[in-house]
Amino acid sequence: MIHYHGTPTGATRIDTERFLRGRHALIPFPRPDDLASAMDVCQSFVVDNGAFTVWKQGGKLDVEGYVAWVRKIARHPAFVWALIPDVIDGSERENNALVDAWPRTELPGVPVWHYHESLDRLRDLVAYWPTVALGSSGLWPTPGTESWWARTTEIMEAVTDEHGRPYCRLHGLRMLSPDIFRHLPLASADSTNAVRNANLTQRFGMYAPPTPAQRMDVIASRIESEQSAACWIGVPREADLFEVI
């Protein structure tokens, strides 16, 4: 599984490159602060359209600006794909229109299926696209809760065969926690865990690494030490269920 660490790091250019060197990064369209660093030192990077930020803060996604931005960077050898513009709590008609408008033959794109949408739409996407991203939404906004796992069970049963193998590559949005991805057959996942928690020195106890870059590295290394499940075998036992922040 590829572990994509969300940016920006908020650190200096030197510390950012120390953290990202040899890793995989997710660069958000609204905050491409670390794009140059990712291009210089990452194994690969993907880009996010910023729909989650728009959903949280309000506003309207600049679809034309995003597509133009992706065109400028898509030929970089470390670029893998771009998340196709989506509306987090939008209708299926809205999101299908955005997917249909994506210049698929020109730019590698990944459509987002949202947890509140129908399983029929998910099956259609899985049948047509080589990679589909799964995004928590609606009644299931937070990965890791008990209700989220119940919905995830329905999803996995729709996108895997009788052996639990997914029909296409699956990307987990905000699912880069071992307690999440080690139970799911994901090809990749992302989160801002390492960046957001680097300043929470209390989580390291009395032996906290002295710099944010080192703390980010410790968190990321712990995440990267584990891999996703090879196939879907069912929801984790109740003792493993918890809310991922």
C-alpha positions as CSV (number, residue, x, y, z in Angstrom):
1,M,0.0,0.0,0.0
2,I,1.2,3.5,-0.8
3,H,1.1,5.9,2.2
4,Y,0.3,9.4,1.1
5,H,1.1,12.1,3.7
6,G,-1.0,15.2,3.4
7,T,0.6,18.6,3.2
8,P,1.4,21.5,3.8
9,T,3.8,20.6,6.7
10,G,4.0,24.2,8.0
11,A,7.7,23.6,8.4
12,T,10.7,25.2,6.8
13,R,11.7,24.1,3.3
14,I,14.7,22.2,4.7
15,D,12.6,20.4,7.3
16,T,9.8,19.7,4.8
17,E,12.3,18.1,2.4
18,R,13.8,16.1,5.2
19,F,10.4,14.8,6.1
20,L,9.2,14.1,2.5
21,R,12.4,12.7,1.1
22,G,11.7,9.2,-0.3
23,R,8.1,9.4,0.8
24,H,4.8,9.8,-1.0
25,A,2.8,13.1,-0.6
26,L,-0.6,14.5,-1.2
27,I,-0.6,18.1,-2.4
28,P,-3.9,20.1,-2.0
29,F,-4.9,22.6,-4.6
30,P,-5.8,25.3,-2.1
31,R,-2.4,25.0,-0.3
32,P,0.3,23.8,-2.8
33,D,3.0,25.2,-0.5
34,D,5.1,22.0,-0.6
35,L,4.7,21.2,-4.3
36,A,8.2,22.1,-5.2
37,S,9.6,20.0,-2.3
38,A,7.5,17.0,-3.3
39,M,8.7,17.3,-6.9
40,D,12.3,17.4,-5.7
41,V,12.4,14.6,-3.1
42,C,9.2,12.4,-3.1
43,Q,9.0,9.0,-4.7
44,S,5.5,10.0,-5.9
45,F,2.8,12.5,-5.3
46,V,-0.9,12.9,-6.0
47,V,-3.0,16.1,-5.8
48,D,-6.3,16.9,-4.1
49,N,-8.9,19.2,-5.5
50,G,-9.6,20.8,-2.1
51,A,-13.3,19.7,-1.9
52,F,-12.9,18.7,1.8
53,T,-11.7,22.2,2.6
54,V,-14.5,23.8,0.7
55,W,-17.0,21.5,2.5
56,K,-15.6,22.5,5.9
57,Q,-15.1,26.2,5.3
58,G,-17.7,27.0,2.7
59,G,-17.1,28.5,-0.7
60,K,-17.0,27.1,-4.2
61,L,-14.4,24.9,-5.8
62,D,-12.5,26.5,-8.7
63,V,-12.9,23.5,-11.1
64,E,-11.4,25.3,-14.1
65,G,-8.5,26.6,-12.1
66,Y,-7.8,23.1,-10.7
67,V,-7.8,21.4,-14.1
68,A,-5.4,24.1,-15.4
69,W,-3.1,23.6,-12.4
70,V,-3.1,19.8,-12.9
71,R,-2.2,20.3,-16.6
72,K,0.9,22.2,-15.5
73,I,2.3,19.5,-13.2
74,A,0.9,16.3,-14.7
75,R,4.1,15.6,-16.8
76,H,6.3,15.5,-13.8
77,P,7.7,11.9,-13.5
78,A,6.6,11.7,-9.8
79,F,3.0,12.7,-10.5
80,V,0.6,9.8,-10.3
81,W,-3.0,11.1,-10.4
82,A,-5.4,13.9,-9.4
83,L,-8.6,13.5,-7.5
84,I,-11.4,14.5,-9.8
85,P,-13.4,17.5,-8.5
86,D,-16.3,16.5,-6.3
87,V,-19.0,17.9,-3.9
88,I,-18.6,16.2,-0.5
89,D,-22.3,16.3,0.4
90,G,-23.5,16.8,-3.2
91,S,-26.0,14.8,-5.2
92,E,-24.9,11.9,-7.4
93,R,-26.0,14.0,-10.5
94,E,-23.6,16.8,-9.4
95,N,-20.7,14.4,-8.9
96,N,-21.4,12.4,-12.1
97,A,-21.3,15.6,-14.1
98,L,-17.9,16.5,-12.6
99,V,-16.5,13.0,-13.4
100,D,-17.9,13.1,-16.9
101,A,-16.3,16.5,-17.5
102,W,-12.8,15.3,-16.5
103,P,-10.3,15.2,-19.4
104,R,-9.6,11.5,-18.8
105,T,-7.5,10.9,-21.9
106,E,-5.3,13.8,-21.0
107,L,-5.0,13.7,-17.3
108,P,-4.8,10.7,-14.9
109,G,-7.8,11.2,-12.6
110,V,-9.4,9.3,-9.7
111,P,-13.2,9.8,-9.0
112,V,-14.4,10.0,-5.5
113,W,-17.3,8.0,-4.2
114,H,-18.9,9.3,-1.0
115,Y,-20.3,7.2,1.7
116,H,-23.7,8.7,1.5
117,E,-24.1,7.8,-2.2
118,S,-25.7,4.7,-3.6
119,L,-23.8,1.5,-4.0
120,D,-25.0,1.4,-7.6
121,R,-22.9,4.5,-8.3
122,L,-20.0,2.9,-6.6
123,R,-20.3,-0.3,-8.7
124,D,-20.4,1.8,-11.9
125,L,-17.3,3.7,-10.9
126,V,-15.4,0.5,-10.0
127,A,-16.3,-1.1,-13.3
128,Y,-15.1,1.9,-15.4
129,W,-12.1,3.4,-13.5
130,P,-8.8,1.7,-12.6
131,T,-8.8,3.5,-9.2
132,V,-11.6,4.8,-7.1
133,A,-11.3,6.9,-3.9
134,L,-13.6,6.3,-1.0
135,G,-14.6,9.4,1.0
136,S,-16.4,9.5,4.3
137,S,-19.5,11.8,4.3
138,G,-23.1,12.1,5.3
139,L,-24.0,10.0,8.3
140,W,-20.5,8.5,8.2
141,P,-18.2,11.6,8.3
142,T,-15.5,10.1,10.6
143,P,-13.5,7.0,9.7
144,G,-13.2,4.4,12.5
145,T,-16.5,4.8,14.3
146,E,-18.8,1.8,14.7
147,S,-21.4,3.1,12.3
148,W,-18.7,3.9,9.8
149,W,-17.4,0.3,9.9
150,A,-21.0,-0.9,9.4
151,R,-21.2,1.2,6.2
152,T,-17.7,0.1,5.2
153,T,-18.9,-3.5,5.4
154,E,-21.6,-2.8,2.8
155,I,-19.1,-1.0,0.6
156,M,-16.5,-3.8,0.7
157,E,-19.2,-6.4,-0.1
158,A,-20.1,-4.3,-3.2
159,V,-16.5,-3.9,-4.5
160,T,-14.9,-7.2,-3.8
161,D,-15.3,-10.7,-5.2
162,E,-16.1,-13.9,-3.2
163,H,-12.4,-14.0,-2.1
164,G,-12.5,-10.4,-0.8
165,R,-10.4,-9.1,-3.6
166,P,-11.3,-5.6,-4.9
167,Y,-12.4,-5.2,-8.5
168,C,-10.2,-2.1,-8.9
169,R,-7.6,-0.2,-6.9
170,L,-9.1,1.6,-3.9
171,H,-7.8,4.7,-2.3
172,G,-8.9,5.6,1.3
173,L,-9.4,9.3,1.9
174,R,-8.4,10.2,5.5
175,M,-7.8,6.5,6.1
176,L,-4.1,6.5,6.8
177,S,-4.3,5.0,10.2
178,P,-3.1,1.4,10.7
179,D,-6.3,0.7,12.7
180,I,-8.2,1.5,9.5
181,F,-6.1,0.3,6.6
182,R,-4.8,-3.0,8.0
183,H,-8.4,-4.3,7.8
184,L,-9.1,-3.0,4.2
185,P,-7.6,-4.0,0.8
186,L,-6.5,-0.5,-0.1
187,A,-4.0,0.2,-2.8
188,S,-3.3,3.6,-1.1
189,A,-4.6,6.0,1.5
190,D,-3.9,9.5,2.8
191,S,-4.2,11.7,5.9
192,T,-2.6,14.7,7.5
193,N,-1.9,12.7,10.7
194,A,1.9,13.2,10.7
195,V,1.6,16.9,10.0
196,R,-1.2,17.7,12.3
197,N,0.1,15.8,15.3
198,A,3.8,16.8,15.1
199,N,3.3,19.6,17.6
200,L,1.5,17.4,20.1
201,T,4.7,16.7,22.1
202,Q,2.8,15.1,24.9
203,R,2.1,12.1,22.7
204,F,5.8,11.3,22.8
205,G,6.1,11.4,26.5
206,M,9.4,12.6,28.1
207,Y,11.4,11.5,25.0
208,A,9.9,13.8,22.4
209,P,12.1,14.4,19.3
210,P,13.3,18.0,19.4
211,T,12.1,19.3,16.0
212,P,8.8,19.1,14.2
213,A,10.5,17.4,11.2
214,Q,11.7,14.7,13.5
215,R,8.4,14.3,15.2
216,M,6.6,14.1,11.8
217,D,9.2,11.5,10.7
218,V,8.5,9.3,13.8
219,I,4.7,9.4,13.3
220,A,5.0,8.7,9.5
221,S,7.5,5.8,10.1
222,R,5.1,4.2,12.6
223,I,2.3,4.4,10.0
224,E,4.5,3.1,7.2
225,S,5.5,0.1,9.2
226,E,2.1,-1.5,8.5
227,Q,0.4,-2.4,5.3
228,S,-3.2,-2.8,4.1
229,A,-5.0,-6.1,4.1
230,A,-4.6,-8.3,1.1
231,C,-8.3,-8.9,0.9
232,W,-11.5,-8.0,2.8
233,I,-12.2,-10.6,5.5
234,G,-14.8,-8.6,7.5
235,V,-15.1,-5.9,10.0
236,P,-12.5,-5.8,12.8
237,R,-13.6,-7.2,16.2
238,E,-15.3,-4.7,18.5
239,A,-12.3,-4.1,20.7
240,D,-10.5,-2.6,17.7
241,L,-13.2,-0.1,16.9
242,F,-12.4,3.5,17.8
243,E,-12.8,7.0,16.4
244,V,-9.9,8.2,14.2
245,I,-9.2,11.9,14.6
